[in-house]
Amino acid sequence: MEAKSKPSSSVLVGLWSLGLYTVNAIYGDTITMPCRLEVPDGLMFGKWKYEMPNGSPVFIAFRSSTKKNVQYDDVPDYKDRLSLSENYTLSIKNARISDEKRFVCMLVTEDDVSEEPTIVKVFKQPSQPEILHQADFLETEKLKMLGECVVRDSYPEGSVTWYKNGRVLQPVEEVVVINLRKVENRSTGLFTMMSSLQYMPTKEDANAKFTCIVTYYGPSGQKTIQSEPVVFDVHYPTEKVTIRVLSQSSTIKEGDNVTLKCSGNGNPPPQEFLFYIPGETEGIRSSDTYVMTDVRRNATGEYKCSLIDKSMMDATTITVHYLDLQLTPSGEVTKQIGEALPVSCTISSSRNATVFWIKDNTRMKTSPSFSSLQYQDAGNYICETTLQEVEGLKKRKTLKLIVEGKPQIKMTKKTNTNKMSKTIVCHVEGFPKPAVQWTVTGSGSLINKTEETKYVNGKFSSKIIIAPEENVTLTCIAENQLERTVTSLNVSAISIPEYDEPEDRNDDNSEKVNDQAKLIVGIVVGLLLVALVAGVVYWLYVKKSKTASKHVDKDLGNIEENKKLEENNHKSET
């Protein structure tokens, strides 16, 4: 990282210090020192010298004012480094720390020697600080060497300061311990500073940024350079254990795989734990995960985990949802028409389940119940149940109901409207579907030209159209695996009209006809009852009248009137 204020690139800066002219130079650059004396008349020559610490002079350059020649003294430190101009300005190449001296310009005439001193100061910017020998990690409650901040090649020597998250770290006994060492390179005169930091961290120091900054002086004043920040892994013990369930869904059902994960909040986190399973008295030692495959309902319960030393424990509860369905009867069931069939679909589940029935791919409004089976009751039934709160938990069972029946036949006939033919219909019921055959009684010949309706709910009809020249008897034969049924019907010749007989009506029409017949019968029965009551009342009245007449005859002794009365009574009875 660069200094906050970049050093000046000028070769030298002249200024006054304590009354003396001072030239500030950058290490490695050229030092330029003008002779600040006025050149007097009669000048013979000019010379430059520097003073040793003990005050003795060392002459380094000479220039004659008359011959214009320049001579440099044999001084090893300045060999090939000096240059003296006509105006007696002295330049020294490749400035060194050893060039920090008091130089003197001398102008000599026959009568006088004039001198003017110049102080040279040399500055060297240090390298960017580096934090070396870094600790692999820090531990809470332990004072440990964090690292050493090294700053090389500085002149004059600088100072090193440690920072944490941009704030100065001040020494605190047994918490922050800072030691600074300085080493001078004797050949160059440059300084290397090494500041070590011992530090006792807390949990909050995780991800903290540590830096060190060197403060040094340059030609233009005080400046600083900062190191790259360093972050340390802070280790601290576990203070809390947590157990949780890793699952793809929020609920668990039978057959799922369940993973328990135990974790501690320490750094580094614990790698092993004890897992406590329902029904087990001892903990099971494992890594931070414990896997259960194909769980059943008996896995429901409280699960715990702890550190290996059984300290710090946490618990969680697992509920394994289940759904059982029992359909009675199930599979393929064959029953006879008119029989009863109780059907039950029993559910056992961990939560309230939704149950519905499907027949032949159509959802039913109510559960099936069969007190007297009919052909239309046959079909494929499905009892299905789900737990809506548990994804993917669904059960279903099927019942294939077959309703069998022996063939039943009813024959009808009617004369067609054109009076040229008659239609004979054989109405058939039964399952499996009966095969129908027509014959003419007597001749035994078969009738092959027939028409059949669609077979629905165990019923269909077979129809023939004939124009008999004489009376015939037709036979309808219906046969399935259960029985063979035969029914015959007399049919008159086409010349003899016959009353039409109704063909099959649908159930609704039959019910309406039955209702009307019942109403008529009820009215007739009611009228008969009214007539009977009226007759009984009248008979009682007549009987009473006969008794009264006998008493009158006896009292009056009139036999002739008695006979007339009897004749009248007899007429009344008639």
Disulfide bonds with the S-S distance in Angstrom:
Cys35-Cys105 1.83
Cys149-Cys212 1.96
Cys262-Cys305 1.81
Cys345-Cys383 1.87
Cys426-Cys476 1.92
